[in-house]
Each structure stands twice: as C-alpha cells, then as structure tokens.
Amino acid sequence: MKSSSSVLNKSMQRVAKWSSGQADTGNALIHGDNLAVLNMLAKTHAGQVRCVYLDPPYNNGESYQHYFDSMGHEEWLQSVSARLEKIKLLLRTDGSVWISIDDSELHYLKVAADAVFGRGNFVGTIIWERRTTRENRKVLSRNHEYLLVYAKNIATWSKSRNSLPLTDEVKSRYKNLDEDPRGPWQSVSANVQEGHATPQQYYSLKAPNGKLHSPPKGRCWGFSEQRMIEEIAKNNVWFGRDGNAVPRLKQFIANRTAGLTPETLWRADDVGTTSQAKKHLLALFKEISLFDTPKPEHLIQRILQISTDPGDLILDPYLGSGTTAAVAHKMNRSYLGIEIGEHIKTHCTHRLQQVIAGESGGISGLMDWKGGGGFDFYRI
Ligand SMILES: C[S@@+](CC[C@H](N)C(=O)[O-])C[C@H]1O[C@@H](n2cnc3c(N)ncnc32)[C@H](O)[C@@H]1O
C-alpha cells in the first residue's frame, strides 16, 4: 500500500493505492456519501461513464448488519431520484443505467426514473431469480427481484449494446447430418407467411427422391423456383435423411455473426443467487462479518457483458461488498465505486486486494482470471 496526493478529483484525497504494477489504473474506491461524490464527479467525469449499476437499499424495512434499509417512502424516492439526476450527467451517449430493486418500491421507482431519463429511454425490466428455495416464513415466497434498465439515448444504445455469446444449449442445436465440409448447421423452414408474396414463390418442389412438395396453406416458398434450384445445387437445402422430407434451409454455425439477444428472465442457473454470492464472500472474508446483501458476480458480469466493452468506465454508487468493482476488474473494465459505510475499508479493499492477487471465486474461472491491475482509495 502506498500513499500519495489526489489524481481523480481536486475535492478528493487519495489515501491509499494498491497495484501489481507502476501504472495508474483509473480504478477508484471512494469513501463517502454518493450524492456528494456524484456532485464532484460531475465536474471531472461528465459524459464518460458507459454503465452505472445501482443497488440501493430497497427500503424494505429490514435492518442489516452494515446498513439500515428503512426510510420514509417519499424521502427514499427523492434520495434515489436526486442521485439519478447526477448520474445522467456522467453517462456517455451510448451509456446505460441498471437499477436493482424489489417489489417494495419497483413501481414508484419506475415512474421516478422515467421522469429523469425519459420514458422513451426505458429499455426494460429484467427479472432475476435470486433464490431457488421456498421462503416458508413469508406469505409469498419472493424468489425474484428486478433490474430496471435505462439508456441515456435508446437509439444509440440499441445499436451499441452487445449480444450474449452462444450458449452450449444453442450450439448443440447445430449438427452435421450430411458431413458437410462447411461444418455444423441447423435447419430452418424454407416456407414463409405469404403476406407480401410474389407469384414466383408458389410452385411444386420435387425432392431428390421424387416426392412433390407444395407450401402449406397461407404460406409460400421463401425463394423463387430459380433461386431454390440454385440453393439445392449448392447443398443449402435439406430434404431429410431419406431425401424426400419437406425441404428446409441449412444455416451454418460458421456464418452466424450475431450472438443471442438478451432475454428479460435471468435464471439462477445462469447468473447465480444471493446465497451463492454469500458463500463466495464467506470464502473471501473468513475473519470478518458477512455482508448481508451481496449480488452474485455472474449477475453483474452479464450486465457488463451486455452494456460495456473492455476499457469502458463503470460506476457503482452503492458499492456494498465491492461486487461490481471486483467483476469490472476481472473483466478488464475501469471502475469507480462509492460507499458510505466503513465496510468499504474492511470488505471492499480487502476483496479487491484478493482480486489483484488472482482470487479464484465468482467469475474468475469464466474470465480465466489470473490477477494483476490495481486501484486507488479516496476519501472526500
Ligand atoms: C444493497 S447494498 C449493495 C450491495 C452490493 N451490490 C454488493 O454486491 O455487495 C447497498 C449499499 O449502499 C450503501 N449506501 C447506502 N446509502 C449510501 C449513500 N448515500 N452513499 C453511499 N453508499 C450508500 C450501503 O451502505 C450498502 O452498503
């Protein structure tokens, strides 16, 4: 640990620096109230942040070990709105904001966030399955919570957001039934709805082994007869193993340029649960008290995968146990994490030092994380 003067912002003091090398990383943990810090960052970081993840206290009346989660409803709403106003100034044009929230305040927060970002920039609501076991002590077992997603500018963001990589399940749909040298393929329908069909799209098609096929009622062939003959000659049409089945078009995995469009239902199997996140923290913080409400690293990884690229700047104004910073670090993004509680010292810095040293939990395996990098610690 080294000590030096401020580089992030004149109003902040750098009190410590952890690094595996000499170079400044731009990564910072900032100890203080996030509204005050956001006001300072507005002077130095306007228009620079690609993604903001917010995990505020949900105002659900609970009292956790590291913070209280009980405010008057109006006070809570005003407090989050004031922060969203500042965050909007920090966003890049292709930036986005992801807010974790549960049932207690979701609908009020949606209206308040609409007022800040504009209803037109609302991207959607994601449902995250946060637990897979039944909570029998409650009237309803709340197994999911939400992510509200906003773009700074929906038109720009729609073009710049990333697709998700193909899953093993999707890849397994591609087979090579005819040992085509171009590799695995899947078959898709060769007929389409007849909406804007031309007369050339209605004809009988003879399969290689003689059977005649016509498009079903209300549909036509996707190609004219001439084009279909060319596609058959190029071995792009599949008539089944017996050469007589309804023709289907071959789509090769090698030609697939787009990944998967992100869905709005995020299963625990894919992005983890609160209890898995706690187990990860237990392994990290053997000697210190467990943080009650961590998010799993896989959940944050998916957000950053969709909304950012390597080198982009990420902001988390409610850092908690440091999950967003740890994930951004392992994904080679820059980050600013703000936290008011003392656990920024006891938990976040401790966690990130382990990340620098090559910690193997959370998404480390997925990212092939071996350690490195650094971060600075500021107070205001
Ligand atoms: C739900 S927790 C965040 C958990 C985090 N996502 C994680 O994975 O560990 C909310 C955090 O916001 C912090 N917080 C609440 N009000 C704040 C404020 N005004 N400024 C900075 N941090 C604040 C709390 O201390 C708490 O650590």
The ligand as an ORCA input file, in Angstrom:
! r2SCAN-3c Opt
* xyz 0 1
  C     -27.735     -3.349     -1.217
  S     -26.193     -2.814     -0.687
  C     -25.194     -3.024     -2.145
  C     -24.681     -4.427     -2.291
  C     -23.702     -4.622     -3.426
  N     -24.344     -4.583     -4.713
  C     -22.944     -5.920     -3.275
  O     -22.967     -6.773     -4.192
  O     -22.327     -6.121     -2.241
  C     -26.388     -1.079     -0.589
  C     -25.142     -0.342     -0.105
  O     -25.354      1.051     -0.303
  C     -24.683      1.749      0.719
  N     -25.240      3.112      0.801
  C     -26.449      3.471      1.267
  N     -26.616      4.805      1.173
  C     -25.479      5.303      0.623
  C     -25.021      6.619      0.293
  N     -25.792      7.678      0.496
  N     -23.814      6.757     -0.262
  C     -23.014      5.676     -0.476
  N     -23.390      4.407     -0.168
  C     -24.599      4.223      0.380
  C     -24.937      0.885      1.957
  O     -24.001      1.160      2.964
  C     -24.820     -0.516      1.365
  O     -23.510     -0.992      1.504
*
